[in-house]
Amino acid sequence: MSLNYSFSGKRILITGGAQGIGRQLVQRFHDDGAIVFTIDLADWDGTRKTIESFGALDHVVNNAGVVIPQAFMDVTKEMANLHFDVNVLACFNVIQTAAKGMIEQGTGGTIVNISSICSKRAVPQTSMLVDTPMARIEDPVLQANIQKLISRCPIKRTIDTNEIVDLVMFVLSPLASMITGETIVIDGGANAGSL
């Protein structure tokens, strides 16, 4: 199979498509001819009805997430609920609803969940960032911690959004059909650099 694969006509749901990695995913899949859907995750039942209204989906990319840096001892119940509602429950709701449709249509499909490096290692000020999609971080304390992490990486730069999108496109393609249930880390060697 060629490394060139077209998503033309493929129906793809992308959460968190309004900014950052999500916006780039939407743009790249759209440019490749895919039929791209985005969704508001605020309402559980509304999310389910909207996904069902899209009809058969070929792929889902869960990219939406909340990133509000806080020290562990400063996290309030409201902040914990917000992070859990968006970063865990909404993701679960999307996967369950989309998977049900994929099973019913009989053709299967592919689901990719994107999370931050904080789901693999402890980073100061990120007690609530586990399973949060990667995003541009505006907080200066968190940004300083990220710069420290980068300085210890074998590849001394931040990851370009297109590198993440390239990986997602590969995983959704038939070229990766035997990759299932895996965690693929794209971090410039940050985890390896900490060994």
DAKA-V984981 format. One record per residue. N is the residue number from 1. RES is the residue in three letters. PHI is phi in whole degrees, -180 to 180 (none if undefined). Layout:
BEGIN
n->[N | N]
res->[RES | RES]
phi->[PHI | PHI]
END
This chain:
BEGIN
n->[1 | 2 | 3 | 4 | 5 | 6 | 7 | 8 | 9 | 10 | 11 | 12 | 13 | 14 | 15 | 16 | 17 | 18 | 19 | 20 | 21 | 22 | 23 | 24 | 25 | 26 | 27 | 28 | 29 | 30 | 31 | 32 | 33 | 34 | 35 | 36 | 37 | 38 | 39 | 40 | 41 | 42 | 43 | 44 | 45 | 46 | 47 | 48 | 49 | 50 | 51 | 52 | 53 | 54 | 55 | 56 | 57 | 58 | 59 | 60 | 61 | 62 | 63 | 64 | 65 | 66 | 67 | 68 | 69 | 70 | 71 | 72 | 73 | 74 | 75 | 76 | 77 | 78 | 79 | 80 | 81 | 82 | 83 | 84 | 85 | 86 | 87 | 88 | 89 | 90 | 91 | 92 | 93 | 94 | 95 | 96 | 97 | 98 | 99 | 100 | 101 | 102 | 103 | 104 | 105 | 106 | 107 | 108 | 109 | 110 | 111 | 112 | 113 | 114 | 115 | 116 | 117 | 118 | 119 | 120 | 121 | 122 | 123 | 124 | 125 | 126 | 127 | 128 | 129 | 130 | 131 | 132 | 133 | 134 | 135 | 136 | 137 | 138 | 139 | 140 | 141 | 142 | 143 | 144 | 145 | 146 | 147 | 148 | 149 | 150 | 151 | 152 | 153 | 154 | 155 | 156 | 157 | 158 | 159 | 160 | 161 | 162 | 163 | 164 | 165 | 166 | 167 | 168 | 169 | 170 | 171 | 172 | 173 | 174 | 175 | 176 | 177 | 178 | 179 | 180 | 181 | 182 | 183 | 184 | 185 | 186 | 187 | 188 | 189 | 190 | 191 | 192 | 193 | 194 | 195]
res->[MET | SER | LEU | ASN | TYR | SER | PHE | SER | GLY | LYS | ARG | ILE | LEU | ILE | THR | GLY | GLY | ALA | GLN | GLY | ILE | GLY | ARG | GLN | LEU | VAL | GLN | ARG | PHE | HIS | ASP | ASP | GLY | ALA | ILE | VAL | PHE | THR | ILE | ASP | LEU | ALA | ASP | TRP | ASP | GLY | THR | ARG | LYS | THR | ILE | GLU | SER | PHE | GLY | ALA | LEU | ASP | HIS | VAL | VAL | ASN | ASN | ALA | GLY | VAL | VAL | ILE | PRO | GLN | ALA | PHE | MET | ASP | VAL | THR | LYS | GLU | MET | ALA | ASN | LEU | HIS | PHE | ASP | VAL | ASN | VAL | LEU | ALA | CYS | PHE | ASN | VAL | ILE | GLN | THR | ALA | ALA | LYS | GLY | MET | ILE | GLU | GLN | GLY | THR | GLY | GLY | THR | ILE | VAL | ASN | ILE | SER | SER | ILE | CYS | SER | LYS | ARG | ALA | VAL | PRO | GLN | THR | SER | MET | LEU | VAL | ASP | THR | PRO | MET | ALA | ARG | ILE | GLU | ASP | PRO | VAL | LEU | GLN | ALA | ASN | ILE | GLN | LYS | LEU | ILE | SER | ARG | CYS | PRO | ILE | LYS | ARG | THR | ILE | ASP | THR | ASN | GLU | ILE | VAL | ASP | LEU | VAL | MET | PHE | VAL | LEU | SER | PRO | LEU | ALA | SER | MET | ILE | THR | GLY | GLU | THR | ILE | VAL | ILE | ASP | GLY | GLY | ALA | ASN | ALA | GLY | SER | LEU]
phi->[none | -70 | -70 | -89 | -128 | -104 | -93 | -55 | 81 | -72 | -101 | -127 | -99 | -125 | -89 | 69 | -84 | -87 | -153 | 55 | -59 | -59 | -63 | -66 | -60 | -57 | -63 | -66 | -67 | -61 | -61 | -90 | 94 | -74 | -95 | -107 | -116 | -124 | -151 | -89 | -98 | -66 | -117 | -55 | -67 | -63 | -62 | -62 | -63 | -66 | -61 | -61 | -70 | -72 | 77 | -63 | -110 | -92 | -145 | -133 | -123 | -86 | -125 | -68 | -173 | -104 | -127 | -129 | -63 | -154 | -69 | -52 | -72 | -100 | -70 | -93 | -60 | -63 | -68 | -62 | -63 | -60 | -60 | -66 | -60 | -83 | -82 | -121 | -64 | -64 | -61 | -59 | -61 | -62 | -61 | -61 | -68 | -66 | -62 | -59 | -65 | -64 | -67 | -63 | -76 | 80 | -108 | 72 | 173 | -127 | -126 | -121 | -111 | -102 | -137 | -84 | -61 | -67 | -80 | -111 | -156 | -82 | -133 | -54 | 72 | -124 | -61 | -107 | -97 | -60 | 63 | -96 | -57 | -65 | -153 | -72 | -100 | -94 | -67 | -65 | -68 | -66 | -61 | -63 | -65 | -66 | -63 | -63 | -62 | -62 | -63 | -94 | -80 | -60 | -101 | -89 | -160 | -78 | -82 | -75 | -53 | -65 | -67 | -71 | -62 | -58 | -64 | -61 | -63 | -63 | -64 | -80 | -85 | -63 | -63 | -111 | -61 | -96 | -95 | -147 | 66 | -110 | -105 | -109 | -97 | -123 | -139 | 66 | 88 | -59 | -68 | -66 | -69 | -93 | -75]
END
